[in-house]
Amino acid sequence: MITTYKYGEVENSQIFSRASDSFNVEDIVTDIIANVRARGDEAILEYCEKFDKAKLTTLEVSEEEIEEAFALTGEELIGIMREAAANIREFHEKQVKNSFIISEREGVIMGQKVTAVEKAGIYVPGGTAAYPSSVLMNAIPAKIAGVGEIVMVTPPGANGKVNPDILTAAKIAGVDRIFKIGGAQAVAALAYGTKSVPKVDKITGPGNAFVAEAKRQVFGLVSIDMIAGPSEILVVADSTNSAEVVAADMLSQAEHDKNASAVLVTDSEELAKAVSLELERQIDLLPRKEIARTSIDNNGKIIISNNLLEAIDIANEIAPEHLEICVDNPFEYLDKIKHAGSIFMGKNCPEALGDYFAGPNHVLPTSGTARFSSPLSVDDFVKKTQFTYFTEDALKKVGDKVAVFAEREGLSAHARSATVRLK
């Protein structure tokens, strides 16, 4: 049964709190990374057999396997994926930033050039659920950015094959190479490179605790998008909402995994009671009801606020991954929302639209990090380089000023590098 509070009875910082794992993920991942770094493909093949129960001889997915996947996926889903890909592409194309040049001062040219990373690695989860939508959300922004090579890693099944829907999505999104590797070992392979797997410059994509920890440990050697925690949703809803609909939206995240969090903030005690009952009814209807049950019982909460503005204040304090504003006039509240990964406006916009089809990215900051970070975007796959040019006359106008500044900081060689040119 979900826990219900009146506003003020629970600290906002505790709303999305979760029990920590009982095992030492950090040490396990450290050992895996060291092993992959030392032994490369040999270690990866051993981990595939140990963790995925797949005895492989090669790691890379062949063109024949991709063609077979297309046939297994079927035309209906392929058509939906293509339409979703077009929506994602349209949205992310608006994010492209151009290089610029400034030449307003005589003899001075400055600018910034935007360059895509050469190789990007995207991690796509498998296991309890396979997510072809994650392929589209990671690969399409990389493609728009102009990444030279997109390398995808995803765990195989015990039969040694990758989920066909994932391979189909990769083909639609323009992934260049695909490898049958999951877990921390996949992140290590992308970060260090092996005989089979190329070393990349950026690693993106969600995963379990081992994947997240591996990304944390290789950060600095390569860039990463974020260290994502379990899924979370916060629904702000008033009394005009259907309890059935609100409960369904909360369970859309609760079914992800047992550590996911679903929270309702409402100014209606009647809705709060109705949603609590509706959650109990709907959980038993879900194929993943055991996961949803654990999530709701351990991490689910209903908070009764005094009014909707107070509900928005709660949302801003929590900075949820997904925020639904289920009211008839959602745009009246948009400017008041400061911190959220992605906002779903109104009563006809379930979070699932964002997961699969609408266009905005579904790789989002979690655990309150939306206070200072952003969804995955084209920006994640580019880097910016500055350039400066001064003529001799232009340097003479400012060289002494540079020297004064440098000497004040105690860096005489810096100063001399400017004044030596003024003779």
N, C-alpha and C positions, 0 to 999 in steps of 0.2 A: 504494500500500500504506500502511495506517495505521501510525503510529509507536507503538511500545510502550516504556514506561519502567518502571523500578522506582521506588517512591516515594523522592523526594529527588533523582532525577536531572534533574528539571525544576522550575523555580520555579513555584509556583502562579500567580503573576502572569502567567506566560507561556502558561498552558494555553489561554486563549481569545484569545491575541494574534493579530492578523492584519496582513498587509501593508497599508500605507496606499495609497489610490488615487493613481495616477500623475498625475492631472489636478487642477487647482485648482478644487474644487467651490465653495469660498467665494466666489471672485471671480465665477464664472459665475452663482451664485445672486443675488449682490448686484446684478448687472446686470439679471437677470430681474425682481427685485422692483422696482427703480427704474423699469423700463420699464412694468410693470403699474400702478404707482402713478401714473405720468405719463399713460399713454394708455388705461388701463382695458380695456374690452372689445376695442378694436381690437388691442391688443397680445396679448391672450389668443387671439383668433381666429388671429393670425399664428403663435403658438406651437403651437396645435392642428394647423395645417397643417404646420409644420416638424417637430415631434416625433412627432405621432400620425398624420401623413399624412391628416388628416381636414379637408376643406374645409367649414366650417360657416357658416351664416348666423345661427343662434341658438344660444345656449349651454344653455338650460334644457330639460330633458326634459319632454315633454308627457304628459298623462294617457293619450293614445292609445298612446304608446310603452310606457307601463307596462302597459296592458292587453294589448298585443301580447306583452310579455315574459312575462306570466303564462301565456299560451297556449304559448309556446315552452319554458318551464321544465318543464312537465308536472306532473301530479298527484302522482307519487311523491315528487319532491324537494320540492314545495310542502308536502306532509304532513310530511316530515322536518324542514323548516325551521320549520314551526309548532310541532312538538314540541320542537325545540331552543330555540326562542324562549320557550316556556313554562318550560323548565328554567332558562334564563338569567334570566328574569323572577322566578321563584321564589327563586333564589339572591340576586339583587341587591335584592329587596324587603326582605331582612333587614338591608341596609346603611343604610336610611333613618334619619337622625337627626332628632329633633324639637327645636323651640325649647324654651327653658326660662326660668323666672322664679324669682328668689330674693327673698323678702320677710321674712326671719327677723329682721332688725334693724328696730326701730321707726323709721318715717319714711323707710326706704330700700327702693327697688325696683330690682333689677338683673336683667339677663337677656341672653339671646342668641337672636336670631332667625335661622333658616336659610332662605335664599332661593335659588331656582334662578337660574342665569344666564339672561338673556333670549334670547340666540341662541347656539347651538353649531354649529360646523362640524366635520364628520367627513370625513376623507380615507380613501378606499377604493382600494387599489392595483389596477392593471390590468397590462397588459404581458405578461410571460412567464407570469403566472398571475393569475386573477381570484379574489377572495376574498369571496364573499357572506357567509361566516361573520363577517368583520370588520364588516360592516354591522350584524349582530345584536349583536355584542359592544360596539360603540360607541353605537348608537342606543338600545338598550333601557335601559341605565342612565341615559342622558340623559332619556328619556321618564319613567322612574320618578322622577327628581329633580324633574320638573316644568318642564323647559326649555320656554320659550315657542315657539321655532321651531328645528327641527333642519334644517340645510342640509348636503347631502352633495355632495362633489365626487369625480369618478372619471373617468379618461381614456376617451375614445371609441376605437373601432376605426377602421381606415381607411375603413370604410363610414359613419362618422359616428354609429354606434349604440353604446350602452352594452351590455355583456354582460347578457343577459336575466336570468340568475340573480341578478346584483347588484340589478337593478331590482325583482325579485320580493322579495328579502330586505328592500329598503328599504320596500316597501309593507307587508310583514308587521310590520316593526319600528316603523312609524309616522313615517318620515322625511317632512318637510313639503315640501322642495324639493330638486331634484337638478340638478346642472350637469355638463356634459360637459367637464371640465377636469382635467388631471393635472399632476404635477410641481410644481416650485417656483412656477410661475405660479398654480396653484390655491391654494396657501397664501397667496400675496400677495393674491389676489382676496378671500379670506376675511378677511384681516387689515385690508385697507384699504377694501374694498368697491369696486364698480364700478357702472355704470348698471344692469347685469343682476343682479350678485351682491351680496347684502346683507353688510355688515360684521358679523362675529360677535364674541362676547366670549371664546370658548374654541375651540381647535382640537385635535382628537384624531385618533388613527389612525396606523397604521404606513405607511411608504413607503421609497423608496430613499434613497441618500445625498443627493440634491438636495432631496427633501422634508424629510429630517431637518435639513439645513442651513438650509432656509427657515424651518422652525419655530424653530430657534435664533435666527435673525436677527429674527424678528418678536416674539419673546417679550418681554414688557414692554408692547408696544402691545396685545397680547392675551395671554391665558393659553394654555398648552399642557399636554398630559398629560405628555409625556416626550420626550427625544430618543433614539429607539430605534436600536440597532445591529443587525447581522445576527443571525439566529436562532441559538440555542445550546441544547444539551441535555447534561446530565451524568447518566449512569446509574450508580447504585451497585448492584452485583449480586454475589451469592455463588455458590458452586460448584453450587448446586441449580438454576441457571437454564439455560434452553435458549439455546445460542449463536445459533440461528436467530431467536429472538424478540428477543434483545438487539440483534443486528445490524439487525433490522427497525426497532426503535425509534430507533436512532442514525440510520438513513437517513431516517427521517421528518422530521428536521430538515436533514440534509445536502442533500436535494433542493430546499430552499427557494431557495438561491442559492449561488454559488461561495464566498462569504465566510462561510457558516454554519459552525458548529463542533459536532462531536459527540464526546463524551468518555465513555469507560467507566472507572470506578474499581472494581476487584475485588480480593479477597484470594485469588483462584484463578488461578494461572499457566495451568492447563489451560483454563479458560474464556477467558482472554485470547487464547490461541493459537487456540482454536476460533472466537471472534468475529472475529478478524483474517481467517481463511480464509473465514468466512461472509460478511463484508462484500464480499470480492472476488467471491464467487458472486452475491450479490444485486444488486450495482451493475449488472451486465450485464443484469439483467432489467428495469431501470427505464426508462420512457420518457424521464425526465430524467437519464439516466445520465451525461451529460457534466458536468452541474452537480454531481451527487452525487460523481462521481469527483474533480473538482477540490477540492470541499469536504473530502472524506476525506483526500486526499493532502496538502493544504496545511494543514488545520486540525484534522484528526481525531487523537485520541490515545487510547491505552490506558495506564492507570497501575495498576501492581500494588502494592497496599497490604499491610501486614502483617496487618491485621485490619479488620473492618467499622467499628469505632469510629474508626480512623484514616481510613477512607474518608469518614466523616461529617465529620471535621475538615477534610479536603481540600475537601469540598463547601462547608463554611462559609467557608473562606478564599476560594473562587472566587466564591461567591454567584451560581449560574447562573440563567438565565432559567427553564428547565425542569429539575426535579430528579426523577428516578425512583428510588424505593427498592424495588428488586426483591428482596425477601426474603419469607419466610413470615410474619414477625412485624413488619411495618413500624411499627406503632404503638409498639413499644418504642423506636424511634429518633426519633419525631416531636418530642418535647420537646428532643432534642439538636440539632435542625436550627434554626439561627438565621437563616440568610440564603439565601433562594431566592425567585424570583418566584412559582412555583407548584409544589407538591409532588404527585407521583403515587405513591400508596401501594400496594405489593404487586405481585405478578406479573401481575395481570389488569387493570391500569390503564395502558394506553398513553397517551402524551402526546396522541395524536390525540383521545382522549375530551374533553380539555380544549379542544382547538382548535374542536371542532364541536358538542358535544352535552351534556356533563355539566351545565354551568351556571355554574361559575366563569369569570372573564374570561380571554381569551387575549391581551389587550394587556398585556404584562409588561415589567418593567425588565430591561435587558440590560447586558452589559459590566461586571458587578460592581456595578451600581447598586442591586441588590436589598439591598445592605447598608444602604441608607438610604431606599429608595423602595418603592412598592407597586404592585400591579396596578391597571389602570383600574377605577373603581368609581363608584357614585352620588356619592361625595364629590367627584369631579372636576367635577361639574356644578352644585355649589352653592357658595355663599359664606356666611360667618357674620358677622353684624353684632351688636355689643354695644350695650346701652342701659343708662343709669343715671338714677335719679331720687332726689333727696334733698329732704325738706321743709326748711323754714327751721330748725326745731329740730334736725333731724338734722345739718345743716351746722354749726350752732353747736357741736355736740359735737366735731367733728373739724377745723374750719376752721383753728385755730391749728397743729395738727399738720401739715396740708398746707403751711402757710406756712413752718414750720421746715424741712421737707424741701426745699421749693423754694429757700429762701434758701441752704441748704447747697450746692445745685447752682449758685448764682449767678444765679438767675432770679427777680429781684425782682417782675417784672410777674406772673409765675405766682402768687407769694405774695400780692400785692395783690388779684388776682382772687378770692381766697378771703376775705381779711380785710376787704375793702371791704363785704362782705355781712354782717359780724358787728357792725356799728355799731348 
